[in-house]
């Protein structure tokens, strides 16, 4: 299995970070990981209801913007947010995004 590229958040531009957070599916992944912590990738895919290749695409973009770390445990793969590192690079950005996601979900449920 080939090594997966994980960007160093210190090298990520604001534009790349914003691109990573610009898609509704990626926002759902970020919200799910913020809520559940490290989660198996297959569980995330089932939760989103999208194909494996589409999920992999979104994981790649989140890795490239320094927000996601994916690890392998035998046949299983899991993902976790790199919250502390991302927060150090872009103070307040992830918190604002997560607060907004939460607000949107509450409004949608009301």
N, CA, C and O atoms as CSV, one atom per row, in Angstrom:
chain,resi,resn,atom,element,x,y,z
A,1,UNK,N,N,0.845,-1.183,0.000
A,1,UNK,CA,C,0.000,0.000,0.000
A,1,UNK,C,C,0.884,1.237,0.000
A,1,UNK,O,O,1.865,1.307,0.740
A,2,UNK,N,N,0.539,2.197,-0.819
A,2,UNK,CA,C,1.348,3.405,-0.906
A,2,UNK,C,C,1.071,4.327,0.271
A,2,UNK,O,O,-0.012,4.302,0.856
A,3,UNK,N,N,2.065,5.140,0.609
A,3,UNK,CA,C,1.890,6.117,1.675
A,3,UNK,C,C,0.948,7.209,1.203
A,3,UNK,O,O,0.954,7.592,0.033
A,4,UNK,N,N,0.147,7.699,2.120
A,4,UNK,CA,C,-0.810,8.756,1.818
A,4,UNK,C,C,-0.191,10.090,2.201
A,4,UNK,O,O,0.386,10.226,3.280
A,5,UNK,N,N,-0.312,11.076,1.317
A,5,UNK,CA,C,0.218,12.406,1.582
A,5,UNK,C,C,-0.653,13.124,2.603
A,5,UNK,O,O,-1.875,13.184,2.463
A,6,UNK,N,N,-0.009,13.667,3.627
A,6,UNK,CA,C,-0.675,14.512,4.614
A,6,UNK,C,C,0.071,15.842,4.649
A,6,UNK,O,O,1.245,15.893,5.016
A,7,UNK,N,N,-0.610,16.907,4.267
A,7,UNK,CA,C,0.022,18.226,4.236
A,7,UNK,C,C,0.369,18.681,5.642
A,7,UNK,O,O,-0.356,18.391,6.593
A,8,UNK,N,N,1.459,19.383,5.769
A,8,UNK,CA,C,1.805,20.040,7.019
A,8,UNK,C,C,0.961,21.309,7.080
A,8,UNK,O,O,1.091,22.163,6.203
A,9,UNK,N,N,0.096,21.460,8.091
A,9,UNK,CA,C,-0.749,22.653,8.156
A,9,UNK,C,C,0.037,23.959,8.087
A,9,UNK,O,O,-0.491,24.971,7.625
A,10,UNK,N,N,1.277,23.951,8.535
A,10,UNK,CA,C,2.099,25.162,8.480
A,10,UNK,C,C,2.366,25.599,7.040
A,10,UNK,O,O,2.665,26.768,6.793
A,11,UNK,N,N,2.260,24.667,6.087
A,11,UNK,CA,C,2.516,24.972,4.681
A,11,UNK,C,C,1.244,25.252,3.884
A,11,UNK,O,O,1.315,25.547,2.691
A,12,UNK,N,N,0.092,25.162,4.526
A,12,UNK,CA,C,-1.187,25.326,3.834
A,12,UNK,C,C,-1.553,26.805,3.752
A,12,UNK,O,O,-1.441,27.535,4.738
A,13,UNK,N,N,-1.987,27.239,2.583
A,13,UNK,CA,C,-2.428,28.623,2.411
A,13,UNK,C,C,-3.880,28.752,2.873
A,13,UNK,O,O,-4.604,27.763,2.981
A,14,UNK,N,N,-4.284,29.982,3.140
A,14,UNK,CA,C,-5.673,30.229,3.511
A,14,UNK,C,C,-6.609,29.802,2.386
A,14,UNK,O,O,-7.675,29.246,2.649
A,15,UNK,N,N,-6.226,30.053,1.145
A,15,UNK,CA,C,-7.058,29.653,0.002
A,15,UNK,C,C,-7.263,28.139,-0.028
A,15,UNK,O,O,-8.371,27.669,-0.286
A,16,UNK,N,N,-6.207,27.378,0.235
A,16,UNK,CA,C,-6.321,25.919,0.253
A,16,UNK,C,C,-7.208,25.457,1.402
A,16,UNK,O,O,-8.008,24.536,1.238
A,17,UNK,N,N,-7.073,26.090,2.562
A,17,UNK,CA,C,-7.910,25.746,3.712
A,17,UNK,C,C,-9.377,26.029,3.410
A,17,UNK,O,O,-10.249,25.221,3.730
A,18,UNK,N,N,-9.645,27.177,2.793
A,18,UNK,CA,C,-11.022,27.534,2.462
A,18,UNK,C,C,-11.585,26.594,1.390
A,18,UNK,O,O,-12.763,26.239,1.428
A,19,UNK,N,N,-10.745,26.199,0.445
A,19,UNK,CA,C,-11.188,25.225,-0.566
A,19,UNK,C,C,-11.574,23.912,0.114
A,19,UNK,O,O,-12.590,23.307,-0.227
A,20,UNK,N,N,-10.768,23.479,1.067
A,20,UNK,CA,C,-11.064,22.239,1.777
A,20,UNK,C,C,-12.397,22.285,2.505
A,20,UNK,O,O,-13.069,21.263,2.650
A,21,UNK,N,N,-12.770,23.452,2.956
A,21,UNK,CA,C,-14.008,23.613,3.724
A,21,UNK,C,C,-15.174,24.126,2.870
A,21,UNK,O,O,-16.205,24.521,3.413
A,22,UNK,N,N,-15.022,24.123,1.556
A,22,UNK,CA,C,-16.021,24.751,0.688
A,22,UNK,C,C,-17.090,23.804,0.147
A,22,UNK,O,O,-17.982,24.245,-0.577
A,23,UNK,N,N,-17.023,22.542,0.475
A,23,UNK,CA,C,-17.955,21.569,-0.085
A,23,UNK,C,C,-18.874,21.014,1.005
A,23,UNK,O,O,-18.399,20.708,2.099
A,24,UNK,N,N,-20.166,20.877,0.740
A,24,UNK,CA,C,-21.088,20.360,1.761
A,24,UNK,C,C,-20.722,18.974,2.290
A,24,UNK,O,O,-20.876,18.713,3.483
A,25,UNK,N,N,-20.240,18.080,1.421
A,25,UNK,CA,C,-19.841,16.749,1.898
A,25,UNK,C,C,-18.630,16.850,2.828
A,25,UNK,O,O,-18.574,16.170,3.853
A,26,UNK,N,N,-17.658,17.702,2.469
A,26,UNK,CA,C,-16.485,17.847,3.331
A,26,UNK,C,C,-16.880,18.478,4.666
A,26,UNK,O,O,-16.332,18.117,5.708
A,27,UNK,N,N,-17.818,19.408,4.640
A,27,UNK,CA,C,-18.299,19.984,5.903
A,27,UNK,C,C,-18.963,18.920,6.764
A,27,UNK,O,O,-18.816,18.922,7.986
A,28,UNK,N,N,-19.696,18.009,6.125
A,28,UNK,CA,C,-20.323,16.915,6.887
A,28,UNK,C,C,-19.264,15.987,7.477
A,28,UNK,O,O,-19.408,15.516,8.605
A,29,UNK,N,N,-18.194,15.721,6.713
A,29,UNK,CA,C,-17.098,14.889,7.236
A,29,UNK,C,C,-16.462,15.577,8.440
A,29,UNK,O,O,-16.246,14.948,9.476
A,30,UNK,N,N,-16.163,16.862,8.305
A,30,UNK,CA,C,-15.539,17.620,9.396
A,30,UNK,C,C,-16.438,17.612,10.624
A,30,UNK,O,O,-15.959,17.388,11.735
A,31,UNK,N,N,-17.725,17.850,10.444
A,31,UNK,CA,C,-18.660,17.859,11.577
A,31,UNK,C,C,-18.735,16.488,12.238
A,31,UNK,O,O,-18.751,16.390,13.465
A,32,UNK,N,N,-18.780,15.437,11.438
A,32,UNK,CA,C,-18.845,14.078,11.975
A,32,UNK,C,C,-17.595,13.755,12.791
A,32,UNK,O,O,-17.688,13.208,13.889
A,33,UNK,N,N,-16.430,14.096,12.251
A,33,UNK,CA,C,-15.178,13.814,12.968
A,33,UNK,C,C,-15.037,14.679,14.214
A,33,UNK,O,O,-14.499,14.226,15.223
A,34,UNK,N,N,-15.510,15.910,14.154
A,34,UNK,CA,C,-15.454,16.780,15.338
A,34,UNK,C,C,-16.336,16.208,16.448
A,34,UNK,O,O,-15.996,16.281,17.629
A,35,UNK,N,N,-17.452,15.650,16.054
A,35,UNK,CA,C,-18.399,15.089,17.020
A,35,UNK,C,C,-17.935,13.730,17.565
A,35,UNK,O,O,-18.036,13.471,18.764
A,36,UNK,N,N,-17.423,12.861,16.670
A,36,UNK,CA,C,-17.129,11.474,17.050
A,36,UNK,C,C,-15.664,11.176,17.305
A,36,UNK,O,O,-15.345,10.108,17.829
A,37,UNK,N,N,-14.767,12.079,16.956
A,37,UNK,CA,C,-13.340,11.776,17.055
A,37,UNK,C,C,-12.930,10.840,15.929
A,37,UNK,O,O,-13.597,10.778,14.896
A,38,UNK,N,N,-11.842,10.116,16.122
A,38,UNK,CA,C,-11.348,9.218,15.072
A,38,UNK,C,C,-12.433,8.210,14.713
A,38,UNK,O,O,-13.027,7.575,15.584
A,39,UNK,N,N,-12.678,8.077,13.404
A,39,UNK,CA,C,-13.785,7.261,12.913
A,39,UNK,C,C,-13.309,6.445,11.718
A,39,UNK,O,O,-12.506,6.920,10.916
A,40,UNK,N,N,-13.808,5.219,11.603
A,40,UNK,CA,C,-13.468,4.396,10.439
A,40,UNK,C,C,-14.007,5.045,9.176
A,40,UNK,O,O,-15.125,5.559,9.150
A,41,UNK,N,N,-13.199,5.013,8.139
A,41,UNK,CA,C,-13.578,5.640,6.868
A,41,UNK,C,C,-14.842,5.014,6.287
A,41,UNK,O,O,-15.667,5.717,5.703
A,42,UNK,N,N,-15.002,3.705,6.441
A,42,UNK,CA,C,-16.201,3.048,5.907
A,42,UNK,C,C,-17.455,3.541,6.620
A,42,UNK,O,O,-18.515,3.638,6.002
A,43,UNK,N,N,-17.353,3.848,7.889
A,43,UNK,CA,C,-18.500,4.378,8.633
A,43,UNK,C,C,-18.858,5.782,8.132
A,43,UNK,O,O,-20.035,6.122,8.016
A,44,UNK,N,N,-17.848,6.584,7.841
A,44,UNK,CA,C,-18.085,7.929,7.303
A,44,UNK,C,C,-18.780,7.822,5.951
A,44,UNK,O,O,-19.730,8.555,5.674
A,45,UNK,N,N,-18.305,6.914,5.120
A,45,UNK,CA,C,-18.899,6.724,3.794
A,45,UNK,C,C,-20.363,6.323,3.898
A,45,UNK,O,O,-21.207,6.850,3.174
A,46,UNK,N,N,-20.664,5.397,4.794
A,46,UNK,CA,C,-22.061,4.981,4.989
A,46,UNK,C,C,-22.913,6.150,5.483
A,46,UNK,O,O,-24.043,6.337,5.033
A,47,UNK,N,N,-22.366,6.927,6.406
A,47,UNK,CA,C,-23.091,8.077,6.954
A,47,UNK,C,C,-23.407,9.099,5.862
A,47,UNK,O,O,-24.496,9.673,5.846
A,48,UNK,N,N,-22.465,9.325,4.955
A,48,UNK,CA,C,-22.663,10.298,3.884
A,48,UNK,C,C,-23.547,9.762,2.766
A,48,UNK,O,O,-24.211,10.527,2.066
A,49,UNK,N,N,-23.550,8.439,2.603
A,49,UNK,CA,C,-24.348,7.841,1.538
A,49,UNK,C,C,-23.804,8.114,0.150
A,49,UNK,O,O,-24.569,8.257,-0.804
A,50,UNK,N,N,-22.466,8.189,0.028
A,50,UNK,CA,C,-21.847,8.423,-1.278
A,50,UNK,C,C,-20.872,7.284,-1.582
A,50,UNK,O,O,-20.532,6.490,-0.705
A,51,UNK,N,N,-20.433,7.221,-2.826
A,51,UNK,CA,C,-19.553,6.136,-3.262
A,51,UNK,C,C,-18.191,6.204,-2.575
A,51,UNK,O,O,-17.781,7.235,-2.042
A,52,UNK,N,N,-17.516,5.067,-2.613
A,52,UNK,CA,C,-16.175,4.977,-2.042
A,52,UNK,C,C,-15.204,5.934,-2.739
A,52,UNK,O,O,-14.389,6.584,-2.083
A,53,UNK,N,N,-15.295,6.017,-4.069
A,53,UNK,CA,C,-14.377,6.897,-4.806
A,53,UNK,C,C,-14.658,8.367,-4.491
A,53,UNK,O,O,-13.725,9.163,-4.382
A,54,UNK,N,N,-15.916,8.730,-4.347
A,54,UNK,CA,C,-16.260,10.106,-4.012
A,54,UNK,C,C,-15.778,10.450,-2.599
A,54,UNK,O,O,-15.265,11.543,-2.359
A,55,UNK,N,N,-15.946,9.516,-1.682
A,55,UNK,CA,C,-15.457,9.730,-0.319
A,55,UNK,C,C,-13.943,9.897,-0.321
A,55,UNK,O,O,-13.416,10.786,0.347
A,56,UNK,N,N,-13.245,9.053,-1.064
A,56,UNK,CA,C,-11.778,9.149,-1.149
A,56,UNK,C,C,-11.345,10.502,-1.694
A,56,UNK,O,O,-10.364,11.081,-1.228
A,57,UNK,N,N,-12.070,10.997,-2.671
A,57,UNK,CA,C,-11.778,12.318,-3.243
A,57,UNK,C,C,-11.860,13.392,-2.154
A,57,UNK,O,O,-10.963,14.226,-2.039
A,58,UNK,N,N,-12.919,13.374,-1.364
A,58,UNK,CA,C,-13.087,14.378,-0.310
A,58,UNK,C,C,-12.031,14.216,0.791
A,58,UNK,O,O,-11.530,15.208,1.319
A,59,UNK,N,N,-11.696,12.978,1.133
A,59,UNK,CA,C,-10.628,12.747,2.109
A,59,UNK,C,C,-9.304,13.335,1.602
A,59,UNK,O,O,-8.566,13.960,2.363
A,60,UNK,N,N,-9.013,13.129,0.312
A,60,UNK,CA,C,-7.760,13.639,-0.260
A,60,UNK,C,C,-7.692,15.158,-0.126
A,60,UNK,O,O,-6.665,15.702,0.280
A,61,UNK,N,N,-8.761,15.828,-0.459
A,61,UNK,CA,C,-8.764,17.296,-0.365
A,61,UNK,C,C,-8.593,17.737,1.086
A,61,UNK,O,O,-7.859,18.687,1.359
A,62,UNK,N,N,-9.255,17.063,2.011
A,62,UNK,CA,C,-9.104,17.428,3.426
A,62,UNK,C,C,-7.694,17.130,3.944
A,62,UNK,O,O,-7.192,17.853,4.804
A,63,UNK,N,N,-7.054,16.082,3.436
A,63,UNK,CA,C,-5.654,15.810,3.806
A,63,UNK,C,C,-4.739,16.882,3.241
A,63,UNK,O,O,-3.826,17.352,3.920
A,64,UNK,N,N,-4.987,17.269,1.987
A,64,UNK,CA,C,-4.123,18.251,1.330
A,64,UNK,C,C,-4.235,19.646,1.933
A,64,UNK,O,O,-3.324,20.460,1.783
A,65,UNK,N,N,-5.336,19.927,2.609
A,65,UNK,CA,C,-5.457,21.242,3.260
A,65,UNK,C,C,-5.047,21.162,4.731
A,65,UNK,O,O,-5.222,22.126,5.476
A,66,UNK,N,N,-4.502,20.018,5.151
A,66,UNK,CA,C,-3.957,19.885,6.494
A,66,UNK,C,C,-4.974,19.642,7.582
A,66,UNK,O,O,-4.647,19.748,8.764
A,67,UNK,N,N,-6.199,19.318,7.215
A,67,UNK,CA,C,-7.266,19.195,8.209
A,67,UNK,C,C,-7.530,17.766,8.652
A,67,UNK,O,O,-8.058,17.549,9.743
A,68,UNK,N,N,-7.177,16.799,7.838
A,68,UNK,CA,C,-7.522,15.413,8.135
A,68,UNK,C,C,-6.261,14.551,8.144
A,68,UNK,O,O,-5.349,14.750,7.342
A,69,UNK,N,N,-6.228,13.596,9.061
A,69,UNK,CA,C,-5.165,12.594,9.093
A,69,UNK,C,C,-5.825,11.238,8.972
A,69,UNK,O,O,-6.729,10.909,9.741
A,70,UNK,N,N,-5.379,10.453,8.012
A,70,UNK,CA,C,-5.922,9.112,7.806
A,70,UNK,C,C,-4.871,8.092,8.203
A,70,UNK,O,O,-3.701,8.226,7.846
A,71,UNK,N,N,-5.287,7.078,8.940
A,71,UNK,CA,C,-4.351,6.037,9.369
A,71,UNK,C,C,-4.910,4.663,9.009
A,71,UNK,O,O,-6.111,4.492,8.798
A,72,UNK,N,N,-4.009,3.698,8.947
A,72,UNK,CA,C,-4.365,2.333,8.579
A,72,UNK,C,C,-4.161,1.428,9.792
A,72,UNK,O,O,-3.151,1.516,10.491
A,73,UNK,N,N,-5.131,0.569,10.020
A,73,UNK,CA,C,-5.071,-0.424,11.094
A,73,UNK,C,C,-5.431,-1.763,10.452
A,73,UNK,O,O,-6.594,-2.166,10.450
A,74,UNK,N,N,-4.427,-2.445,9.908
A,74,UNK,CA,C,-4.695,-3.666,9.154
A,74,UNK,C,C,-5.474,-3.313,7.895
A,74,UNK,O,O,-5.032,-2.478,7.106
A,75,UNK,N,N,-6.614,-3.934,7.704
A,75,UNK,CA,C,-7.472,-3.668,6.540
A,75,UNK,C,C,-8.321,-2.409,6.725
A,75,UNK,O,O,-8.817,-1.848,5.749
A,76,UNK,N,N,-8.487,-1.971,7.957
A,76,UNK,CA,C,-9.336,-0.816,8.257
A,76,UNK,C,C,-8.559,0.488,8.136
A,76,UNK,O,O,-7.365,0.549,8.429
A,77,UNK,N,N,-9.255,1.518,7.702
A,77,UNK,CA,C,-8.687,2.863,7.650
A,77,UNK,C,C,-9.572,3.759,8.507
A,77,UNK,O,O,-10.793,3.605,8.543
A,78,UNK,N,N,-8.938,4.688,9.187
A,78,UNK,CA,C,-9.720,5.627,9.983
A,78,UNK,C,C,-9.212,7.040,9.710
A,78,UNK,O,O,-8.114,7.241,9.189
A,79,UNK,N,N,-10.039,8.002,10.076
A,79,UNK,CA,C,-9.708,9.407,9.859
A,79,UNK,C,C,-9.948,10.167,11.156
A,79,UNK,O,O,-10.817,9.820,11.955
A,80,UNK,N,N,-9.152,11.211,11.338
A,80,UNK,CA,C,-9.342,12.109,12.478
A,80,UNK,C,C,-8.985,13.513,12.039
A,80,UNK,O,O,-8.186,13.713,11.124
A,81,UNK,N,N,-9.592,14.484,12.709
A,81,UNK,CA,C,-9.264,15.881,12.433
A,81,UNK,C,C,-7.942,16.230,13.091
A,81,UNK,O,O,-7.600,15.694,14.144
A,82,UNK,N,N,-7.209,17.124,12.467
A,82,UNK,CA,C,-5.966,17.648,13.042
A,82,UNK,C,C,-6.295,19.030,13.628
A,82,UNK,O,O,-5.715,20.043,13.238
A,83,UNK,N,N,-7.218,19.038,14.555
A,83,UNK,CA,C,-7.790,20.283,15.067
A,83,UNK,C,C,-6.738,21.211,15.659
A,83,UNK,O,O,-6.710,22.398,15.333
A,84,UNK,N,N,-5.883,20.692,16.515
A,84,UNK,CA,C,-4.892,21.542,17.180
A,84,UNK,C,C,-3.922,22.170,16.187
A,84,UNK,O,O,-3.617,23.360,16.272
A,85,UNK,N,N,-3.440,21.363,15.248
A,85,UNK,CA,C,-2.504,21.872,14.244
A,85,UNK,C,C,-3.176,22.895,13.331
A,85,UNK,O,O,-2.587,23.923,12.997
A,86,UNK,N,N,-4.428,22.600,12.925
A,86,UNK,CA,C,-5.164,23.507,12.050
A,86,UNK,C,C,-5.486,24.802,12.794
A,86,UNK,O,O,-5.405,25.888,12.219
A,87,UNK,N,N,-5.843,24.688,14.050
A,87,UNK,CA,C,-6.151,25.873,14.872
A,87,UNK,C,C,-4.912,26.749,15.047
A,87,UNK,O,O,-5.015,27.976,15.039
A,88,UNK,N,N,-3.744,26.127,15.203
A,88,UNK,CA,C,-2.508,26.896,15.336
A,88,UNK,C,C,-2.213,27.683,14.060
A,88,UNK,O,O,-1.697,28.799,14.124
A,89,UNK,N,N,-2.535,27.110,12.909
A,89,UNK,CA,C,-2.270,27.766,11.630
A,89,UNK,C,C,-3.326,28.821,11.291
A,89,UNK,O,O,-3.007,29.901,10.794
A,90,UNK,N,N,-4.605,28.483,11.574
A,90,UNK,CA,C,-5.719,29.375,11.240
A,90,UNK,C,C,-6.598,29.556,12.476
A,90,UNK,O,O,-7.673,28.962,12.563
A,91,UNK,N,N,-6.151,30.374,13.434
A,91,UNK,CA,C,-6.891,30.519,14.694
A,91,UNK,C,C,-8.342,30.940,14.479
A,91,UNK,O,O,-8.634,31.925,13.799
A,92,UNK,N,N,-9.233,30.167,15.076
A,92,UNK,CA,C,-10.656,30.488,15.051
A,92,UNK,C,C,-11.422,30.014,13.840
A,92,UNK,O,O,-12.651,29.966,13.881
A,93,UNK,N,N,-10.739,29.657,12.749
A,93,UNK,CA,C,-11.432,29.290,11.512
A,93,UNK,C,C,-12.274,28.027,11.691
A,93,UNK,O,O,-13.458,28.025,11.356
A,94,UNK,N,N,-11.686,26.969,12.208
A,94,UNK,CA,C,-12.408,25.712,12.334
A,94,UNK,C,C,-13.561,25.845,13.337
A,94,UNK,O,O,-14.642,25.299,13.115
A,95,UNK,N,N,-13.334,26.558,14.422
A,95,UNK,CA,C,-14.404,26.772,15.398
A,95,UNK,C,C,-15.578,27.511,14.788
A,95,UNK,O,O,-16.732,27.162,15.036
A,96,UNK,N,N,-15.291,28.527,13.991
A,96,UNK,CA,C,-16.356,29.288,13.328
A,96,UNK,C,C,-17.115,28.405,12.345
A,96,UNK,O,O,-18.341,28.481,12.262
A,97,UNK,N,N,-16.402,27.577,11.607
A,97,UNK,CA,C,-17.042,26.680,10.642
A,97,UNK,C,C,-17.927,25.677,11.369
A,97,UNK,O,O,-19.069,25.450,10.968
A,98,UNK,N,N,-17.407,25.075,12.438
A,98,UNK,CA,C,-18.192,24.087,13.183
A,98,UNK,C,C,-19.412,24.724,13.828
A,98,UNK,O,O,-20.482,24.116,13.842
A,99,UNK,N,N,-19.278,25.935,14.364
A,99,UNK,CA,C,-20.427,26.642,14.938
A,99,UNK,C,C,-21.484,26.899,13.876
A,99,UNK,O,O,-22.680,26.760,14.134
A,100,UNK,N,N,-21.039,27.275,12.676
A,100,UNK,CA,C,-21.958,27.558,11.583
A,100,UNK,C,C,-22.665,26.286,11.131
A,100,UNK,O,O,-23.864,26.315,10.854
A,101,UNK,N,N,-21.946,25.177,11.053
A,101,UNK,CA,C,-22.553,23.896,10.671
A,101,UNK,C,C,-23.631,23.538,11.674
A,101,UNK,O,O,-24.729,23.131,11.295
A,102,UNK,N,N,-23.319,23.687,12.954
A,102,UNK,CA,C,-24.269,23.384,14.010
A,102,UNK,C,C,-25.515,24.260,13.899
A,102,UNK,O,O,-26.635,23.767,14.035
A,103,UNK,N,N,-25.326,25.538,13.656
A,103,UNK,CA,C,-26.446,26.474,13.498
A,103,UNK,C,C,-27.324,26.084,12.316
A,103,UNK,O,O,-28.551,26.078,12.416
A,104,UNK,N,N,-26.678,25.755,11.187
A,104,UNK,CA,C,-27.421,25.342,9.985
A,104,UNK,C,C,-28.240,24.089,10.249
A,104,UNK,O,O,-29.384,23.985,9.804
A,105,UNK,N,N,-27.650,23.127,10.980
A,105,UNK,CA,C,-28.362,21.888,11.263
A,105,UNK,C,C,-29.545,22.136,12.200
A,105,UNK,O,O,-30.599,21.520,12.038
A,106,UNK,N,N,-29.383,23.020,13.166
A,106,UNK,CA,C,-30.480,23.350,14.083
A,106,UNK,C,C,-31.600,24.050,13.332
A,106,UNK,O,O,-32.771,23.756,13.570
A,107,UNK,N,N,-31.271,24.964,12.435
A,107,UNK,CA,C,-32.288,25.666,11.648
A,107,UNK,C,C,-33.023,24.704,10.721
A,107,UNK,O,O,-34.235,24.812,10.536
A,108,UNK,N,N,-32.282,23.766,10.142
A,108,UNK,CA,C,-32.901,22.796,9.235
A,108,UNK,C,C,-33.865,21.876,9.987
A,108,UNK,O,O,-34.881,21.443,9.444
A,109,UNK,N,N,-33.526,21.585,11.251
A,109,UNK,CA,C,-34.382,20.712,12.060
A,109,UNK,C,C,-35.573,21.437,12.655
A,109,UNK,O,O,-36.520,20.801,13.116
A,110,UNK,N,N,-35.537,22.766,12.650
A,110,UNK,CA,C,-36.629,23.533,13.278
A,110,UNK,C,C,-37.816,23.704,12.364
A,110,UNK,O,O,-38.807,24.324,12.748
